[in-house]
């Protein structure tokens, strides 16, 4: 299993919207609606932002949204804020023997 | 308070073994699948292994298959990872993570991690 593909970095100005893509294959993202997204600030444990493609856990801002088309999932952050600057990782279910497959991570810079 | 506390990490020589533990509290442990996720220094996240609520399903990353074994003891609210034949590339911070549901494969609670360093 190869890691999911994410852009290494994205950037945006406060108030703008950005989208981070996560490309897999028909064996993972394309087949299962079990894509999740995580935010990680330096030195901290990851935080779940989106699960099952588009669901938000309790307490996560509605500025964060998820979607999927074919083998590619996307995380959109609207109304960018300084505290959104972090690393973001996608993860997909990949079958009964390999439950999870992460992307390589995307560093979001808020300009 | 929902809490996951990992232990058992340390410095170990290549080829040796180590057992990680994760103590859970603040939620009904046997309602949820549990996972181990690792992060090598300065690198991204890597899912390592997962186990269903009743231990009926277990999964492993290709990189650890045949060397690592995940297990749980619901009576003790604890998750374990037996790591054998350790390699330098297993050096990482190992997180214990709780599934948001019984089978969603999304990790809504994380411990603080335990560091494993494989070096001679």
gemmi code that builds the backbone of each chain (N, CA, C; Angstrom):
import gemmi

chains = {
    "A": [
        ("UNK", (0.828, -1.198, 0.000), (0.000, 0.000, 0.000), (0.863, 1.249, 0.000)),
        ("UNK", (0.609, 2.168, -0.911), (1.339, 3.428, -0.948), (0.551, 4.489, -0.203)),
        ("UNK", (1.270, 5.452, 0.368), (0.629, 6.539, 1.074), (-0.254, 7.340, 0.129)),
        ("UNK", (-1.281, 7.950, 0.678), (-2.123, 8.846, -0.105), (-1.303, 10.092, -0.468)),
        ("UNK", (-1.664, 10.732, -1.574), (-0.884, 11.869, -2.060), (-1.536, 13.199, -1.700)),
        ("UNK", (-0.792, 14.016, -0.986), (-1.228, 15.369, -0.624), (-0.181, 16.369, -1.121)),
        ("UNK", (-0.591, 17.619, -1.391), (0.424, 18.640, -1.702), (1.258, 18.902, -0.463)),
        ("UNK", (2.533, 19.190, -0.684), (3.420, 19.403, 0.452), (3.058, 20.659, 1.240)),
        ("UNK", (2.574, 21.663, 0.528), (2.255, 22.917, 1.205), (1.155, 23.669, 0.474)),
        ("UNK", (0.392, 24.422, 1.224), (-0.589, 25.362, 0.685), (-0.525, 26.609, 1.551)),
        ("UNK", (-0.999, 27.712, 1.006), (-1.013, 28.941, 1.791), (-2.214, 29.792, 1.417)),
        ("UNK", (-2.577, 30.680, 2.319), (-3.689, 31.589, 2.082), (-3.647, 32.734, 3.075)),
        ("UNK", (-4.360, 33.776, 2.757), (-4.415, 34.937, 3.631), (-5.605, 34.819, 4.574)),
        ("UNK", (-5.552, 35.504, 5.689), (-6.697, 35.467, 6.627), (-7.986, 35.843, 5.912)),
        ("UNK", (-9.037, 35.053, 6.191), (-10.337, 35.311, 5.589), (-10.578, 34.557, 4.298)),
        ("UNK", (-9.495, 34.120, 3.654), (-9.650, 33.378, 2.407), (-10.017, 31.925, 2.678)),
        ("UNK", (-10.302, 31.196, 1.588), (-10.564, 29.762, 1.661), (-9.455, 29.004, 0.959)),
        ("UNK", (-9.111, 27.844, 1.489), (-8.139, 26.984, 0.819), (-8.690, 25.571, 0.782)),
        ("UNK", (-8.174, 24.780, -0.167), (-8.567, 23.384, -0.272), (-7.316, 22.522, -0.358)),
        ("UNK", (-7.302, 21.453, 0.416), (-6.198, 20.493, 0.401), (-6.722, 19.193, -0.198)),
        ("UNK", (-6.054, 18.697, -1.206), (-6.479, 17.463, -1.860), (-5.757, 16.254, -1.282)),
        ("UNK", (-6.366, 15.104, -1.457), (-5.833, 13.840, -0.947), (-6.203, 12.768, -1.962)),
        ("UNK", (-5.224, 12.327, -2.734), (-5.498, 11.396, -3.825), (-5.047, 9.992, -3.475)),
        ("UNK", (-5.971, 9.068, -3.615), (-5.673, 7.664, -3.377), (-5.944, 6.852, -4.621)),
        ("UNK", (-6.477, 5.666, -4.416), (-6.777, 4.757, -5.520), (-8.174, 4.171, -5.350)),
        ("UNK", (-8.548, 3.323, -6.277), (-9.845, 2.650, -6.198), (-9.862, 1.606, -5.081)),
        ("UNK", (-8.706, 1.339, -4.480), (-8.631, 0.376, -3.379), (-8.827, 1.031, -2.018)),
        ("UNK", (-8.816, 2.328, -1.970), (-8.966, 3.012, -0.675), (-9.965, 4.170, -0.785)),
        ("UNK", (-9.505, 5.360, -1.101), (-10.395, 6.529, -1.148), (-11.566, 6.298, -2.092)),
        ("UNK", (-11.313, 5.701, -3.238), (-12.351, 5.534, -4.241), (-13.453, 4.564, -3.868)),
        ("UNK", (-13.184, 3.668, -2.950), (-14.166, 2.632, -2.604), (-14.877, 2.896, -1.282)),
        ("UNK", (-14.142, 3.435, -0.319), (-14.709, 3.561, 1.027), (-14.973, 5.027, 1.399)),
        ("UNK", (-16.123, 5.263, 2.010), (-16.426, 6.598, 2.524), (-15.914, 6.727, 3.955)),
        ("UNK", (-14.669, 6.342, 4.132), (-14.048, 6.364, 5.460), (-12.754, 7.166, 5.387)),
        ("UNK", (-12.900, 8.408, 4.934), (-11.775, 9.332, 4.856), (-11.865, 10.299, 6.035)),
        ("UNK", (-10.765, 10.504, 6.703), (-10.719, 11.429, 7.835), (-9.566, 12.411, 7.639)),
        ("UNK", (-9.670, 13.536, 8.319), (-8.660, 14.602, 8.232), (-8.224, 15.012, 9.639)),
        ("UNK", (-6.928, 15.292, 9.784), (-6.347, 15.639, 11.076), (-5.525, 16.916, 10.961)),
        ("UNK", (-5.594, 17.704, 12.019), (-4.791, 18.913, 12.151), (-3.737, 18.644, 13.222)),
        ("UNK", (-2.497, 19.005, 12.946), (-1.438, 18.823, 13.943), (-0.588, 20.074, 14.060)),
        ("UNK", (-0.596, 20.654, 15.232), (0.295, 21.771, 15.521), (1.620, 21.219, 16.042)),
        ("UNK", (2.714, 21.957, 15.879), (4.038, 21.469, 16.287), (4.082, 21.012, 17.740)),
        ("UNK", (4.595, 19.813, 17.952), (4.741, 19.274, 19.292), (3.468, 18.777, 19.938)),
        ("UNK", (2.380, 18.779, 19.170), (1.092, 18.354, 19.722), (0.599, 17.081, 19.038)),
        ("UNK", (-0.327, 16.389, 19.719), (-0.963, 15.233, 19.111), (-1.933, 15.703, 18.032)),
        ("UNK", (-2.171, 14.879, 17.024), (-3.144, 15.254, 15.985), (-4.545, 15.426, 16.561)),
        ("UNK", (-5.363, 16.207, 15.836), (-6.751, 16.447, 16.219), (-7.641, 16.088, 15.040)),
        ("UNK", (-8.669, 15.302, 15.289), (-9.611, 14.916, 14.249), (-10.474, 16.104, 13.851)),
        ("UNK", (-10.507, 16.400, 12.545), (-11.288, 17.543, 12.048), (-12.493, 17.100, 11.223)),
        ("UNK", (-12.339, 16.023, 10.476), (-13.397, 15.501, 9.602), (-13.308, 13.975, 9.626)),
        ("UNK", (-14.456, 13.304, 9.669), (-14.464, 11.854, 9.537), (-15.568, 11.422, 8.586)),
        ("UNK", (-15.436, 10.213, 8.075), (-16.408, 9.670, 7.108), (-16.687, 10.691, 6.005)),
        ("UNK", (-15.626, 11.200, 5.446), (-15.576, 12.134, 4.301), (-15.982, 13.554, 4.654)),
        ("UNK", (-17.142, 13.719, 5.329), (-17.682, 15.070, 5.468), (-18.294, 15.376, 6.824)),
        ("UNK", (-18.161, 14.485, 7.786), (-18.761, 14.706, 9.098), (-17.776, 15.429, 10.022)),
        ("UNK", (-18.307, 16.361, 10.793), (-17.476, 17.105, 11.749), (-17.716, 16.601, 13.155)),
        ("UNK", (-16.649, 16.284, 13.876), (-16.827, 15.921, 15.303), (-17.349, 17.114, 16.084)),
        ("UNK", (-17.964, 16.837, 17.205), (-18.431, 17.895, 18.081), (-17.268, 18.811, 18.460)),
        ("UNK", (-17.507, 20.119, 18.352), (-16.499, 21.090, 18.757), (-15.619, 21.604, 17.646)),
        ("UNK", (-15.680, 20.968, 16.487), (-14.875, 21.434, 15.342), (-15.655, 22.511, 14.591)),
        ("UNK", (-14.972, 23.589, 14.263), (-15.607, 24.720, 13.593), (-16.215, 24.318, 12.255)),
        ("UNK", (-17.355, 24.923, 11.917), (-17.985, 24.647, 10.619), (-17.242, 25.331, 9.472)),
        ("UNK", (-16.112, 25.971, 9.769), (-15.258, 26.495, 8.689), (-14.521, 25.342, 7.992)),
        ("UNK", (-14.518, 24.192, 8.638), (-13.854, 23.013, 8.083), (-14.905, 22.112, 7.433)),
        ("UNK", (-14.664, 21.726, 6.179), (-15.590, 20.844, 5.491), (-14.817, 19.856, 4.627)),
        ("UNK", (-15.436, 18.702, 4.386), (-14.789, 17.662, 3.590), (-15.687, 17.176, 2.486)),
        ("UNK", (-15.060, 16.656, 1.432), (-15.799, 16.105, 0.303), (-14.950, 15.060, -0.387)),
        ("UNK", (-15.568, 14.362, -1.341), (-14.840, 13.334, -2.083), (-15.416, 13.219, -3.480)),
        ("UNK", (-14.525, 13.018, -4.455), (-14.937, 12.748, -5.820), (-13.984, 11.721, -6.400)),
        ("UNK", (-14.521, 10.569, -6.736), (-13.674, 9.501, -7.255), (-12.618, 9.090, -6.248)),
        ("UNK", (-11.365, 9.101, -6.689), (-10.265, 8.686, -5.823), (-9.643, 9.836, -5.037)),
        ("UNK", (-10.253, 11.006, -5.103), (-9.691, 12.182, -4.428), (-10.656, 12.766, -3.405)),
        ("UNK", (-10.128, 12.925, -2.185), (-10.865, 13.600, -1.122), (-10.287, 14.995, -0.944)),
        ("UNK", (-11.095, 15.886, -0.377), (-10.646, 17.264, -0.197), (-11.091, 17.814, 1.142)),
        ("UNK", (-10.235, 18.638, 1.716), (-10.549, 19.381, 2.938), (-10.543, 20.854, 2.571)),
        ("UNK", (-11.629, 21.543, 2.867), (-11.714, 22.973, 2.626), (-11.809, 23.714, 3.947)),
        ("UNK", (-10.994, 24.740, 4.084), (-11.047, 25.606, 5.258), (-11.439, 26.995, 4.773)),
        ("UNK", (-12.558, 27.477, 5.260), (-13.014, 28.806, 4.855), (-12.716, 29.806, 5.963)),
        ("UNK", (-12.685, 31.081, 5.610), (-12.424, 32.121, 6.605), (-11.140, 31.856, 7.378)),
        ("UNK", (-10.046, 31.633, 6.652), (-8.781, 31.282, 7.278), (-8.434, 32.178, 8.465)),
        ("UNK", (-7.946, 31.544, 9.515), (-7.501, 32.257, 10.699), (-6.057, 31.858, 11.013)),
        ("UNK", (-5.368, 32.694, 11.741), (-3.966, 32.449, 12.062), (-3.778, 31.096, 12.743)),
        ("UNK", (-4.711, 30.731, 13.595), (-4.575, 29.469, 14.344), (-4.794, 28.223, 13.481)),
        ("UNK", (-5.201, 28.414, 12.231), (-5.357, 27.276, 11.323), (-4.007, 26.821, 10.782)),
        ("UNK", (-2.969, 27.643, 10.974), (-1.643, 27.279, 10.476), (-1.167, 26.030, 11.214)),
        ("UNK", (-0.954, 24.954, 10.458), (-0.638, 23.650, 11.031), (-0.362, 22.675, 9.900)),
        ("UNK", (-0.022, 21.448, 10.266), (0.062, 20.364, 9.294), (-1.271, 19.639, 9.256)),
        ("UNK", (-1.682, 19.241, 8.053), (-2.946, 18.533, 7.875), (-2.689, 17.196, 7.186)),
        ("UNK", (-3.340, 16.148, 7.707), (-3.172, 14.807, 7.175), (-4.531, 14.204, 6.840)),
        ("UNK", (-4.600, 13.529, 5.703), (-5.785, 12.740, 5.394), (-5.473, 11.277, 5.704)),
        ("UNK", (-6.537, 10.509, 5.882), (-6.394, 9.086, 6.176), (-7.595, 8.367, 5.593)),
        ("UNK", (-7.363, 7.220, 4.987), (-8.450, 6.442, 4.420), (-8.381, 4.998, 4.877)),
        ("UNK", (-9.546, 4.384, 5.051), (-9.628, 2.944, 5.235), (-9.137, 2.309, 3.938)),
        ("UNK", (-8.390, 1.207, 4.068), (-7.798, 0.603, 2.876), (-8.010, -0.900, 2.815)),
        ("UNK", (-9.016, -1.390, 3.543), (-9.306, -2.802, 3.434), (-9.197, -3.524, 4.756)),
        ("UNK", (-9.576, -4.784, 4.746), (-9.726, -5.541, 5.990), (-8.408, -5.905, 6.658)),
        ("UNK", (-7.295, -5.841, 5.928), (-6.021, -6.163, 6.580), (-5.199, -4.916, 6.893)),
        ("UNK", (-5.411, -3.857, 6.137), (-4.739, -2.570, 6.377), (-5.809, -1.518, 6.572)),
        ("UNK", (-6.206, -1.318, 7.824), (-7.324, -0.424, 8.096), (-7.039, 1.005, 7.655)),
        ("UNK", (-5.830, 1.467, 7.876), (-5.568, 2.878, 7.696), (-4.391, 3.185, 6.795)),
        ("UNK", (-4.543, 4.268, 6.030), (-3.491, 4.734, 5.145), (-3.497, 6.255, 5.211)),
        ("UNK", (-2.380, 6.836, 5.647), (-2.288, 8.292, 5.767), (-1.686, 8.904, 4.511)),
        ("UNK", (-2.000, 10.171, 4.305), (-1.296, 10.960, 3.312), (0.005, 11.477, 3.906)),
        ("UNK", (0.844, 12.049, 3.055), (2.136, 12.516, 3.515), (2.090, 13.803, 4.331)),
        ("UNK", (0.941, 14.465, 4.332), (0.788, 15.691, 5.108), (0.963, 16.943, 4.273)),
        ("UNK", (0.233, 17.979, 4.640), (0.289, 19.279, 3.971), (0.497, 20.368, 5.004)),
        ("UNK", (1.508, 21.190, 4.786), (1.757, 22.299, 5.697), (0.982, 23.509, 5.221)),
        ("UNK", (0.065, 23.977, 6.059), (-0.731, 25.165, 5.743), (-0.091, 26.383, 6.384)),
        ("UNK", (0.207, 27.363, 5.558), (0.739, 28.642, 6.033), (-0.304, 29.721, 5.851)),
        ("UNK", (-0.603, 30.426, 6.923), (-1.519, 31.562, 6.846), (-0.668, 32.824, 6.743)),
        ("UNK", (-0.750, 33.470, 5.601), (0.147, 34.590, 5.288), (-0.140, 35.828, 6.119)),
    ],
    "B": [
        ("UNK", (-12.911, 12.492, 32.641), (-12.108, 12.991, 31.527), (-11.599, 11.822, 30.682)),
        ("UNK", (-11.814, 11.924, 29.369), (-11.317, 10.893, 28.468), (-9.798, 11.006, 28.370)),
        ("UNK", (-9.122, 9.893, 28.576), (-7.666, 9.933, 28.600), (-7.068, 8.641, 28.067)),
        ("UNK", (-5.986, 8.786, 27.313), (-5.191, 7.659, 26.847), (-3.756, 7.928, 27.269)),
        ("UNK", (-3.144, 6.966, 27.958), (-1.783, 7.153, 28.444), (-0.925, 5.985, 27.995)),
        ("UNK", (0.035, 6.285, 27.112), (0.938, 5.265, 26.602), (2.152, 5.111, 27.517)),
        ("UNK", (2.738, 3.920, 27.479), (3.971, 3.658, 28.221), (4.715, 2.511, 27.548)),
        ("UNK", (5.958, 2.321, 27.955), (6.722, 1.192, 27.444), (7.786, 1.527, 26.424)),
        ("UNK", (7.833, 2.769, 25.978), (8.843, 3.149, 24.997), (10.224, 3.220, 25.616)),
        ("UNK", (11.212, 3.401, 24.765), (12.581, 3.512, 25.260), (13.584, 3.246, 24.172)),
        ("UNK", (14.852, 3.116, 24.579), (15.939, 2.825, 23.645), (16.153, 1.313, 23.595)),
        ("UNK", (16.163, 0.765, 22.400), (16.322, -0.681, 22.236), (17.231, -0.947, 21.045)),
        ("UNK", (17.989, -2.035, 21.131), (18.899, -2.387, 20.042), (18.152, -3.025, 18.877)),
        ("UNK", (18.667, -2.882, 17.681), (18.038, -3.547, 16.518), (17.927, -5.041, 16.757)),
        ("UNK", (16.772, -5.590, 16.349), (16.536, -7.015, 16.502), (15.885, -7.400, 17.815)),
        ("UNK", (15.864, -6.479, 18.776), (15.258, -6.785, 20.071), (13.765, -6.487, 20.060)),
        ("UNK", (13.125, -6.711, 21.210), (11.673, -6.557, 21.330), (11.307, -5.499, 22.355)),
        ("UNK", (10.070, -5.020, 22.224), (9.534, -4.022, 23.149), (8.029, -4.194, 23.195)),
        ("UNK", (7.430, -3.916, 24.344), (5.981, -3.993, 24.462), (5.441, -2.634, 24.908)),
        ("UNK", (4.565, -2.070, 24.095), (3.913, -0.812, 24.429), (2.561, -1.081, 25.071)),
        ("UNK", (2.168, -0.205, 25.982), (0.859, -0.289, 26.621), (0.150, 1.048, 26.502)),
        ("UNK", (-1.176, 0.988, 26.540), (-1.990, 2.197, 26.514), (-3.129, 1.994, 27.502)),
        ("UNK", (-3.183, 2.837, 28.530), (-4.236, 2.758, 29.531), (-5.323, 3.764, 29.186)),
        ("UNK", (-6.552, 3.281, 29.071), (-7.673, 4.143, 28.693), (-8.568, 4.414, 29.889)),
        ("UNK", (-9.144, 5.610, 29.930), (-10.081, 5.948, 30.992), (-11.049, 7.009, 30.490)),
        ("UNK", (-12.205, 7.091, 31.145), (-13.177, 8.128, 30.824), (-14.171, 7.770, 29.741)),
        ("UNK", (-14.104, 6.557, 29.199), (-15.081, 6.119, 28.210), (-15.212, 4.599, 28.298)),
        ("UNK", (-16.241, 4.074, 27.643), (-16.482, 2.630, 27.678), (-15.555, 1.976, 26.667)),
        ("UNK", (-14.421, 1.507, 27.147), (-13.319, 1.036, 26.296), (-13.786, -0.021, 25.297)),
        ("UNK", (-14.592, -0.972, 25.742), (-14.930, -2.087, 24.861), (-16.033, -1.748, 23.859)),
        ("UNK", (-16.407, -0.483, 23.731), (-17.337, -0.052, 22.686), (-16.618, 0.374, 21.403)),
        ("UNK", (-15.295, 0.525, 21.457), (-14.574, 1.156, 20.362), (-13.386, 0.331, 19.864)),
        ("UNK", (-13.158, 0.459, 18.553), (-11.894, -0.031, 18.005), (-10.774, 0.882, 18.496)),
        ("UNK", (-9.564, 0.346, 18.512), (-8.397, 1.112, 18.961), (-7.253, 0.915, 17.970)),
        ("UNK", (-6.352, 1.894, 17.934), (-5.289, 1.889, 16.932), (-3.964, 2.370, 17.512)),
        ("UNK", (-2.895, 2.011, 16.841), (-1.575, 2.589, 17.062), (-1.172, 3.349, 15.798)),
        ("UNK", (-0.715, 4.574, 15.991), (-0.235, 5.425, 14.905), (1.136, 5.942, 15.322)),
        ("UNK", (2.091, 5.961, 14.420), (3.426, 6.427, 14.775), (3.853, 7.603, 13.918)),
        ("UNK", (4.840, 8.319, 14.428), (5.380, 9.482, 13.714), (6.883, 9.529, 13.956)),
        ("UNK", (7.642, 9.244, 12.909), (9.097, 9.343, 12.996), (9.500, 10.806, 13.161)),
        ("UNK", (10.613, 11.081, 13.782), (11.033, 12.471, 14.017), (11.040, 13.299, 12.745)),
        ("UNK", (10.288, 14.391, 12.748), (10.230, 15.292, 11.607), (9.453, 14.770, 10.419)),
        ("UNK", (8.767, 13.638, 10.575), (8.037, 13.017, 9.464), (6.543, 13.032, 9.701)),
        ("UNK", (5.800, 12.437, 8.773), (4.356, 12.415, 8.851), (3.825, 11.257, 9.687)),
        ("UNK", (2.499, 11.182, 9.735), (1.826, 10.139, 10.488), (1.797, 8.836, 9.692)),
        ("UNK", (1.918, 7.728, 10.379), (1.802, 6.409, 9.763), (0.912, 5.534, 10.630)),
        ("UNK", (-0.200, 5.060, 10.076), (-1.030, 4.095, 10.792), (-0.250, 2.796, 10.895)),
        ("UNK", (-0.222, 2.222, 12.100), (0.572, 1.018, 12.341), (-0.307, -0.216, 12.461)),
        ("UNK", (-1.347, -0.117, 13.295), (-2.169, -1.289, 13.564), (-3.478, -0.886, 14.208)),
        ("UNK", (-4.500, -1.715, 14.029), (-5.792, -1.474, 14.641), (-6.434, -2.768, 15.081)),
        ("UNK", (-7.355, -2.661, 16.050), (-8.030, -3.840, 16.578), (-9.476, -3.482, 16.874)),
        ("UNK", (-10.396, -4.369, 16.498), (-11.810, -4.118, 16.747), (-12.131, -4.241, 18.236)),
        ("UNK", (-13.341, -3.868, 18.586), (-13.720, -3.806, 19.994), (-13.586, -5.143, 20.705)),
        ("UNK", (-13.830, -6.225, 19.968), (-13.812, -7.558, 20.586), (-12.605, -8.387, 20.152)),
        ("UNK", (-11.609, -7.709, 19.564), (-10.373, -8.364, 19.080), (-10.613, -9.283, 17.903)),
        ("UNK", (-11.824, -9.266, 17.327), (-12.132, -10.158, 16.218), (-11.454, -9.759, 14.920)),
        ("UNK", (-11.142, -8.493, 14.775), (-10.466, -8.004, 13.571), (-9.205, -7.253, 13.973)),
        ("UNK", (-8.122, -7.593, 13.309), (-6.852, -6.898, 13.541), (-6.234, -6.578, 12.190)),
        ("UNK", (-5.628, -5.424, 12.097), (-4.982, -5.030, 10.854), (-3.614, -4.443, 11.132)),
        ("UNK", (-2.732, -4.557, 10.123), (-1.364, -4.084, 10.276), (-0.895, -3.397, 8.995)),
        ("UNK", (-0.058, -2.400, 9.166), (0.616, -1.810, 8.018), (1.599, -2.833, 7.455)),
        ("UNK", (1.827, -2.785, 6.153), (2.764, -3.725, 5.537), (4.146, -3.641, 6.187)),
        ("UNK", (4.518, -2.463, 6.641), (5.853, -2.241, 7.196), (6.091, -2.978, 8.520)),
        ("UNK", (5.009, -3.409, 9.186), (5.180, -4.075, 10.489), (4.559, -5.470, 10.514)),
        ("UNK", (3.895, -5.833, 9.422), (3.206, -7.127, 9.383), (4.197, -8.256, 9.642)),
        ("UNK", (3.824, -9.165, 10.537), (4.687, -10.288, 10.872), (5.662, -9.996, 11.999)),
        ("UNK", (5.817, -8.733, 12.364), (6.754, -8.362, 13.452), (6.030, -7.789, 14.664)),
        ("UNK", (4.931, -7.067, 14.418), (4.183, -6.438, 15.505), (2.872, -7.187, 15.727)),
        ("UNK", (2.419, -7.240, 16.969), (1.135, -7.859, 17.305), (0.355, -6.937, 18.240)),
        ("UNK", (-0.854, -6.593, 17.811), (-1.714, -5.751, 18.626), (-2.655, -6.632, 19.444)),
        ("UNK", (-2.969, -6.180, 20.644), (-3.921, -6.910, 21.480), (-4.580, -5.924, 22.440)),
        ("UNK", (-5.642, -6.377, 23.085), (-6.322, -5.531, 24.056), (-6.875, -6.396, 25.174)),
        ("UNK", (-7.046, -5.775, 26.332), (-7.669, -6.437, 27.476), (-8.784, -5.512, 27.939)),
        ("UNK", (-10.007, -5.825, 27.546), (-11.134, -4.948, 27.870), (-11.394, -4.896, 29.374)),
        ("UNK", (-11.072, -5.935, 30.088), (-11.268, -5.943, 31.541), (-10.328, -4.953, 32.228)),
        ("UNK", (-9.182, -4.692, 31.584), (-8.206, -3.766, 32.149), (-8.187, -2.424, 31.421)),
        ("UNK", (-9.117, -2.238, 30.474), (-9.157, -0.988, 29.681), (-7.791, -0.660, 29.095)),
        ("UNK", (-7.170, -1.649, 28.515), (-5.806, -1.472, 28.037), (-5.592, -2.016, 26.636)),
        ("UNK", (-4.724, -1.325, 25.898), (-4.321, -1.699, 24.539), (-2.830, -1.970, 24.575)),
        ("UNK", (-2.381, -2.936, 23.775), (-0.972, -3.307, 23.767), (-0.443, -3.429, 22.344)),
        ("UNK", (0.890, -3.312, 22.240), (1.571, -3.597, 20.978), (2.872, -4.304, 21.301)),
        ("UNK", (2.952, -5.559, 20.880), (4.181, -6.320, 21.020), (4.994, -6.099, 19.751)),
        ("UNK", (6.203, -5.572, 19.923), (7.041, -5.242, 18.764), (8.300, -6.105, 18.793)),
        ("UNK", (8.439, -6.947, 17.781), (9.600, -7.834, 17.681), (10.468, -7.455, 16.490)),
        ("UNK", (11.695, -7.974, 16.498), (12.629, -7.739, 15.375), (12.679, -6.272, 14.992)),
        ("UNK", (12.853, -5.432, 15.979), (12.823, -3.991, 15.737), (13.960, -3.533, 14.837)),
        ("UNK", (13.643, -2.538, 14.012), (14.596, -1.987, 13.040), (14.765, -0.489, 13.309)),
        ("UNK", (15.817, 0.075, 12.768), (16.059, 1.505, 12.938), (14.873, 2.324, 12.432)),
        ("UNK", (14.250, 1.859, 11.357), (13.127, 2.596, 10.773), (11.850, 2.527, 11.611)),
        ("UNK", (11.858, 1.765, 12.684), (10.733, 1.755, 13.614), (10.845, 2.877, 14.650)),
        ("UNK", (11.946, 3.601, 14.638), (12.128, 4.723, 15.559), (11.059, 5.778, 15.302)),
        ("UNK", (10.267, 6.064, 16.322), (9.146, 6.995, 16.165), (8.469, 7.245, 17.501)),
        ("UNK", (7.613, 8.246, 17.504), (6.688, 8.471, 18.621), (5.440, 7.651, 18.318)),
        ("UNK", (5.085, 6.772, 19.223), (3.943, 5.881, 19.024), (2.741, 6.402, 19.809)),
        ("UNK", (1.670, 6.694, 19.059), (0.430, 7.176, 19.661), (-0.595, 6.044, 19.740)),
        ("UNK", (-1.299, 6.000, 20.835), (-2.499, 5.187, 20.978), (-3.676, 6.083, 20.595)),
        ("UNK", (-4.625, 5.568, 19.826), (-5.743, 6.398, 19.374), (-7.047, 5.619, 19.421)),
        ("UNK", (-8.096, 6.315, 19.801), (-9.429, 5.715, 19.917), (-10.224, 6.003, 18.651)),
        ("UNK", (-10.947, 5.015, 18.172), (-11.839, 5.207, 17.033), (-13.067, 6.003, 17.484)),
        ("UNK", (-13.577, 6.858, 16.620), (-14.733, 7.684, 16.999), (-16.001, 6.831, 17.131)),
        ("UNK", (-16.004, 5.693, 16.425), (-17.105, 4.739, 16.554), (-16.508, 3.344, 16.650)),
        ("UNK", (-17.314, 2.350, 16.490), (-16.775, 0.996, 16.588), (-15.967, 0.620, 15.364)),
        ("UNK", (-16.220, 1.301, 14.232), (-15.557, 0.868, 12.995), (-15.381, 1.975, 11.971)),
        ("UNK", (-15.261, 3.203, 12.422), (-15.180, 4.328, 11.498), (-13.773, 4.572, 10.976)),
        ("UNK", (-12.779, 3.983, 11.640), (-11.388, 4.194, 11.257), (-11.024, 5.674, 11.268)),
        ("UNK", (-11.614, 6.416, 12.200), (-11.258, 7.817, 12.427), (-10.913, 7.952, 13.901)),
        ("UNK", (-9.854, 8.717, 14.197), (-9.259, 8.679, 15.527), (-9.539, 9.977, 16.269)),
        ("UNK", (-10.496, 9.930, 17.200), (-10.943, 11.163, 17.831), (-10.264, 11.457, 19.156)),
        ("UNK", (-9.542, 10.503, 19.708), (-8.794, 10.753, 20.934), (-7.413, 10.142, 20.775)),
        ("UNK", (-6.401, 10.909, 21.204), (-5.024, 10.477, 21.083), (-4.324, 10.610, 22.436)),
        ("UNK", (-3.382, 9.717, 22.693), (-2.537, 9.890, 23.869), (-1.434, 10.892, 23.568)),
        ("UNK", (-0.526, 11.024, 24.501), (0.585, 11.958, 24.317), (1.755, 11.296, 23.583)),
        ("UNK", (1.690, 9.987, 23.448), (2.720, 9.261, 22.712), (3.823, 8.732, 23.605)),
        ("UNK", (4.458, 7.647, 23.160), (5.630, 7.102, 23.830), (6.717, 6.901, 22.775)),
        ("UNK", (7.911, 7.357, 23.065), (8.991, 7.365, 22.079), (9.732, 6.045, 22.075)),
        ("UNK", (9.896, 5.487, 20.888), (10.679, 4.271, 20.695), (11.892, 4.628, 19.832)),
        ("UNK", (13.069, 4.341, 20.333), (14.305, 4.587, 19.595), (15.045, 3.277, 19.416)),
        ("UNK", (15.245, 2.895, 18.155), (15.946, 1.653, 17.839), (17.335, 1.999, 17.336)),
        ("UNK", (18.332, 1.684, 18.151), (19.711, 2.045, 17.810), (20.679, 1.189, 18.606)),
        ("UNK", (21.804, 0.916, 18.001), (22.853, 0.154, 18.692), (23.784, 1.086, 19.456)),
    ],
}
model = gemmi.Model(1)
for chain_id, residues in chains.items():
    chain = gemmi.Chain(chain_id)
    for i, (resn, *xyz) in enumerate(residues, 1):
        res = gemmi.Residue()
        res.name, res.seqid = resn, gemmi.SeqId(i, " ")
        for name, pos in zip(("N", "CA", "C"), xyz):
            atom = gemmi.Atom()
            atom.name, atom.element = name, gemmi.Element(name[0])
            atom.pos, atom.b_iso = gemmi.Position(*pos), 0.0
            res.add_atom(atom)
        chain.add_residue(res)
    model.add_chain(chain)
structure = gemmi.Structure()
structure.add_model(model)
structure.setup_entities()
